[in-house]
């Protein structure tokens, strides 16, 4: 997940992550499941209000706002659940989060019993979320204003 986030020119993975660095933790408890990132446009962090609009737009099917034959209608139609924006005190902007929740893990294992296939499904979903984030950042007119 961190590599996919870092690969987007519009998302900056936060270096300071929550989680334990306790070497005594074993197995699943040693793996980070929440990854925070700062959405940005043209190298500038988006302010909290814009991140709020981005967050709300991620959870909506926006395809009805596009012409019927729009090539990006599939991206706009995706309904994606991400962590709500949190203001950053130590730097400009706000952070959003992607999480490998218990529901995500359970859903993947319900679709396949093979670990490699389950992980491929998760990564496909994460790529789809990042693609919609990138699309919305490039098309801010689809993110409602905070006053709307």
N, C-alpha and C positions, 0 to 999 in steps of 0.2 A: 504494500500500500504506500509506504513512503516514497518508493521509487516512482510510482505512477503519479503521485502528487507533485513531486519534484520535477517531473518531466514536462509539466504544464508551465508555459511562460506566464500564465495568469495567476498561478498559485505559488505561494512561498511557504514551504514547510517550516513550522516553527522549530528551531533547534532546541529550545527549552520545552521539553515534554513532561507531562505528568507520568508518574509511575515509579515503581520501586527499582532501585539498583542493587537490592539485597542479593548477594551471590548465593544465599541459602535457598532462594526460591527455585523450585524445580518445575519441569514440564510446562503446562499451559500458563502457570502463574508468572513465568519469567518473560512472556511475550506481551508486548504492548498491543492493546486492542483499540485505543483511541488515538487518532492522529489529528493534530491541530494545524491549521494553515491559514495564511492571510491572503484573501483575494486581492488582486491588484490589477490595475489597468495602466499601461504605459509606464510600468515600474513604480507607480504610486499606490500605496495601500488604500483600499476603499474605506471610507469612513463607516462608522457603525450604522448610520441610517441607510446607506446604500447596501450594506451587507444584510440589513433587515429585509430590504426589497428583494435581494438576491435569494435569501433564504425562503421567503414566501413564494417566489416564482418557481423555485425548485420543486415545490410540492403541488404545482398546478399543471394541468394540461393546457399549454398555450397554443396548440396547433390551430385552434379556431381563430386566432389573431393573424394567421398567415394566409396568403393565397392558397387555394386548394392544391396547386401543383408545385408548391415551394419545396425545394430539395431538402431543406432542413426541418420539415414538418415532423419527421420521426423523432428528431432530437427534442423539438418543442413539446411533443406529446408526452414525453417521459415524466412520470411522477416520481420524484426522488426525495427520500427522507434523509436529512443531514442534521447535525447538531446546530442549534440556534446560535446566532452571533453573540460573541462576548467581547466587550470593549477591552482594549489592551491599555494598561496604565504606563507601561515602560516604553512604548513606541506608538507611532500613529497607526490607526486602523483598528480592525476588529478581527477576531479569529472565528472561523467555522471549524467544524469537526466531522471527520468520518470515523465510523466505529464498526468494528466487527462484533456486532451484538450477538447475544445468545440466539435470538430469532434468526439472524442471518446464518449462523453456523448450523442451527437445526434445520433450516429450510434447505440448505445445500446438501446435507446428509440425507434428507428425505428424497432428494432428486437423484442421488447416486450413492453407492456404497464404496466408491473408490476415492481415496484421499486426493489423488492427482486430479481427478475429474471434479471433485468438490471444490478444490482450490481454483481450478480454471473457471468455474461458475462464479465464484466470488470475485475474481479478478475481472471477469467480463462485466459484472455489475458495477464494480468500482470505475472501470473505464467509461461506462455509460454515464455515471454520475459526473465524472470529471469532464466529459464531453459536453454535457448540458451546462455545467458551470462555465466552461470556456465560452460556449455559445451565448449565454446570458451576459457575460462580462463584455463580449464583443457587441452585443445588442441590448444595451441598457434600457431601451424603450420598452422592453417587455417586463421590466422589474418595476412594479408600481411604486409611486412615491410614498414616503412615510405618512403623508397626510391623507392618502386615499383610503 
